Amino acid sequence: MGRWEPNARGRLEQAALELYVERGYEQTPVAEITKRAGLTERTFFRHFADKREVLFAGSGRLEELCVGAVAAAPPTASPMEAVAAALDAAAGAFEERGDLVGLRQGVIDANAELRERELIKLASLSGALADALRVRGVAEPAAELTAESAIAVLKVAFRRWIDGGRARPLRPLLAEYFDVLHTLSARGAASVG
């Protein structure tokens, strides 16, 4: 095997996801992932700290995408509009990956350790959104509350999108749930059903 392997990271991600779906996350050793990908364990650990990170490798890029969208929001955008723009950008990334996102979520849902890891990654995303809002001049506690609210909207919309077989696009679901959140915070929220 040569020193350089084209798309090693992508091949490892694909092989891991296939094996996690076929055998289960806990029953899949790194050696099997690398064997299926036609790579070495050394190559695996050059790309991923552990086998969990194969499922969360895109978290850093997702954070960058969201922070960039908050920064690019018009100066007149409210904090909630800025984070809505961030989640809209994230939705585009999720929708592009189609079936892989659903398979990945199925693997995560089946394992408590992975569900915990996902919550940690969402907390990190919330922190990054709050920091991006602070850069825009949003004071506390508004920056943190807005970021946490956005993550709540993301979690609910994403779950509905996955559970609905991705029949409805994620972007409109996000917009709908931001509207629900706005309605809940408005006068007369007690009458919202």
N, C-alpha and C positions, 0 to 999 in steps of 0.2 A: 504494500500500500504506500502510495506517495506521501510526501509531507503535506501537500496542500490538497484539500478535498473541496470541490465546489459545493456551495450551499450546505455546509456541514450543519450549521445551526438549524436550518429549516428541515433538513433530513432527520435530525435528532428529535425535533419537536413533533414531526409527523409520526415517526416511529413510536415515540413515547405515548402520544395520544391514542394511536391505534392499539397499543398493548394495554394501556390503562382501561380502554373500553372493553377489549376482549377478555382480559384476565383480572382486572381490578388494579387499582393503584398500589395497594400494599403487596400484591403478589407479583409485581413487576420489578425485578432488579435492574440496575443500571446496565449490567452486562447484557441483558436481553435487548435493552433499548439500542445499545451500540451495535450489537450483532445484526439486528433488523436494519439499522441505518447503514451498515457496512463500514462502521468507523470504530475507533478504539475508545476505551474508557478514558484514556488521557485526553482525547479530543473532547469527549463529553464534559469533563471537568474544566476544560479551558473555556467552555461556553456557559456552564451552569454550576452553581455552588452545590446543588443537590437535585434529586429527582423532582422535588416539589417545584423548584424554580422553572422547570420546563413549562409548567402551566401558567406561571406568572411572569415570564420573561418580558412580556410587553408592557408591564406596569410602568416602567420608567418612561417609555415612549408615550404612553397614555397620559401620564402626568405632564410631560413636556407639551403635548398637544393641547391639553386643557389649560395649562398656564398661559400658553401662547394665545389661545382664544380669548382668555380674560384680558390679557394685555392689549389685544387687537380690538376689543370692543370699543365702540365710539365713546368719547369722553362723557357724552350725555347719558350713557346707559346707566341704569340703576345697578346696584350690586347684584340683585337677583337676575337682571337681564344679562349681565356679564357672565355669571355662572351658567345661565341657561345656554348662552352661546358656547361655552366650554363643553357642556354635556351634548349639545347638538353636534359638535365636532367629534366627540367620543362616539356618539351613535353612528356616525358615518363610518368610523373605523370598525365598529362591531358589525355593522351591516355588510361591509365588504368581505368579512371573514365568514359570513353565512353559517353553513352547517358546522364548521369547526368550533364556532362559539357555543353552539348547542351541545356538541359532544364534550367540550371542555367543561361546561357547566354541569353536565351530568356526572362527570368524574368528580368534580369538586363536591357536589351535593351528596355523593355517596361516601364521603370520608370526612370525619370530624376534624382531623388535623388540617385538611385542605380548606374546610369552611373557616376555620380559625385564621389561617393564613390569608384568606380572601378578606376577612374583616380587617386585618392588619394593613393590607394594601389599600383598602378603602379609607382607613383612618389616615394613611399617608397622603392619599389624594385629597382628602378634606383639608389637611394641613397645608398642602401646596396651594389649594384654591384660596384658603384664608390668607396665606402670604401674598398671593397675587392680588387679592382685593386690598390688602394693606398698602401695597405698592401704588395702587390707584387712589389711595387716600382714604379708604374706608376705615373708620375707627372701630375699636372694640366696644362692645361685644358684637357689633353688627357683622364684622368680617367673619368671625368664627360661626355665628348663628347662620349666616347666609351659606357658608360652605357646608355646614352640617345639614342644613335643609336641602341643599342640592344633592348631597349624597343620599339622603332619604328618598328624594324623588327618583334618583338613578336606581336605587335598589328596588323600589316598587315597580317602576316602569320596566326595568330589565327583567324582573321575575315574570311580569305579565307577558312580556315579549317572548321569553323562552317558553313559558307554560302554554302560550297560545300557538306554539309551533312556528313562531316568527311570521305568522300570516299577515299581521299588521306591521308596518314599519315601526322601528323604535323611535324615530324622531317625532312623529305625531303623538305617540304615547307620552314621551317626555313633555311635550308642550301641553298636553291635556293635564298631566299631573302637576305641572307648574301652575296651571290655571286653578286646579283644585286647591293647591297650597295657598294661592292668592285669595281665593274665596274663603278659605278657612281663617285667614288672618284679617279679613274684612269684617265690618259690622254685620251682625246677623248670622255669624258663622254657625250658631247653634241650630239654625234651620237647614243647614246643608245636609243632604242625605246620601 
